[in-house]
Amino acid sequence: MTPTRQALVAELGTAMQAYQRSNAELDDEVGRLLDVNPADLRCLDWLTGGRMSAGELSRATGLSSAATTSMIDRLERKGFVRRVREADDRRQVLVEMTEDGSARVWRLYGPLVEEGARLLERFTRSELENMLDLVKKMQVLAVDHRDALRGIVPSAPASPRPST
C-alpha cells in the first residue's frame, strides 16, 4: 500500500530529527577529537566561510562579547585561528582559520563532505535545485524560530504532579 502524503511528511519529519541528532553526535565526536567545546566548534564552522570580526562571531554564535573574546583566545592558543588586521582599516581586527586549523578540521569533516557529494550524483540538476531551495527555506525557518526563542525568558521547571 502506498503511504499517504501525511504519512510521508511524518516520516520525513522523523528522518530529519534522526539526521539532526546524527549531526549533533558527529559534532560531539569532532569536538572531542579537536579538544574544543560546542561553541568553539561552531565558531570554527563559521570561519570555514572566511574571516569574520569578533562582533560577527558574537552574533553568529549567540555569545556575549566577553565570551566571544574568550572563545577566540582559546582557539588561538590551540592554533586553530589567528587575529589579523584588516588591510583597508588597520583598526579592524578579523579572525581567520590558520592553515593548520583548517587542515585539522578538514581531516575530520572532509570524508563526510566527499561521501555526501557522491550521494548527490544520482540526482538531476532540477532535483538538486529543488533540494537546495528546500534546505534554504528550512534554514530560514530554523533561524526565525531561534530568534523568536531568544526573546523568551526561561521559565522555572514545572513542578511535579502530586501523586494520587
Solvent accessible surface area in square Angstrom, and as a share of the most:
residue,aa,sasa,rsa
1,M,232,1.03
2,T,114,0.66
3,P,66,0.41
4,T,83,0.48
5,R,193,0.71
6,Q,150,0.67
7,A,45,0.35
8,L,94,0.47
9,V,80,0.46
10,A,63,0.49
11,E,111,0.50
12,L,102,0.51
13,G,36,0.35
14,T,85,0.49
15,A,53,0.41
16,M,60,0.27
17,Q,103,0.46
18,A,46,0.36
19,Y,127,0.48
20,Q,112,0.50
21,R,135,0.49
22,S,58,0.37
23,N,47,0.24
24,A,53,0.41
25,E,108,0.48
26,L,57,0.28
27,D,57,0.29
28,D,89,0.46
29,E,82,0.37
30,V,4,0.03
31,G,5,0.05
32,R,156,0.57
33,L,97,0.48
34,L,10,0.05
35,D,98,0.51
36,V,15,0.09
37,N,61,0.31
38,P,99,0.62
39,A,20,0.16
40,D,1,0.01
41,L,13,0.07
42,R,104,0.38
43,C,0,0.00
44,L,1,0.00
45,D,91,0.47
46,W,116,0.41
47,L,5,0.02
48,T,89,0.52
49,G,77,0.74
50,G,34,0.32
51,R,122,0.44
52,M,27,0.12
53,S,14,0.09
54,A,44,0.34
55,G,32,0.31
56,E,76,0.34
57,L,0,0.00
58,S,17,0.11
59,R,165,0.60
60,A,18,0.14
61,T,7,0.04
62,G,45,0.43
63,L,46,0.23
64,S,71,0.46
65,S,87,0.56
66,A,77,0.60
67,A,38,0.29
68,T,1,0.01
69,T,65,0.38
70,S,52,0.34
71,M,0,0.00
72,I,3,0.01
73,D,48,0.25
74,R,68,0.25
75,L,0,0.00
76,E,65,0.29
77,R,178,0.65
78,K,77,0.32
79,G,29,0.28
80,F,0,0.00
81,V,3,0.02
82,R,98,0.36
83,R,88,0.32
84,V,29,0.16
85,R,120,0.44
86,E,49,0.22
87,A,84,0.65
88,D,139,0.72
89,D,50,0.26
90,R,154,0.56
91,R,206,0.75
92,Q,68,0.30
93,V,52,0.30
94,L,20,0.10
95,V,2,0.01
96,E,25,0.11
97,M,21,0.10
98,T,19,0.11
99,E,147,0.66
100,D,81,0.42
101,G,0,0.00
102,S,49,0.31
103,A,61,0.47
104,R,64,0.23
105,V,10,0.06
106,W,126,0.44
107,R,151,0.55
108,L,34,0.17
109,Y,43,0.17
110,G,0,0.00
111,P,69,0.44
112,L,92,0.46
113,V,81,0.46
114,E,89,0.40
115,E,95,0.42
116,G,23,0.23
117,A,59,0.45
118,R,138,0.50
119,L,131,0.65
120,L,80,0.40
121,E,134,0.60
122,R,198,0.72
123,F,55,0.23
124,T,78,0.46
125,R,189,0.69
126,S,68,0.44
127,E,75,0.34
128,L,64,0.32
129,E,91,0.41
130,N,101,0.52
131,M,64,0.29
132,L,98,0.49
133,D,68,0.35
134,L,92,0.46
135,V,90,0.52
136,K,118,0.50
137,K,126,0.54
138,M,66,0.29
139,Q,105,0.47
140,V,84,0.48
141,L,104,0.52
142,A,63,0.49
143,V,44,0.25
144,D,81,0.42
145,H,109,0.49
146,R,91,0.33
147,D,68,0.35
148,A,64,0.49
149,L,119,0.59
150,R,129,0.47
151,G,68,0.65
152,I,110,0.56
153,V,126,0.72
154,P,121,0.76
155,S,105,0.68
156,A,85,0.66
157,P,126,0.79
158,A,99,0.76
159,S,96,0.62
160,P,124,0.78
161,R,222,0.81
162,P,119,0.75
163,S,112,0.72
164,T,184,1.07
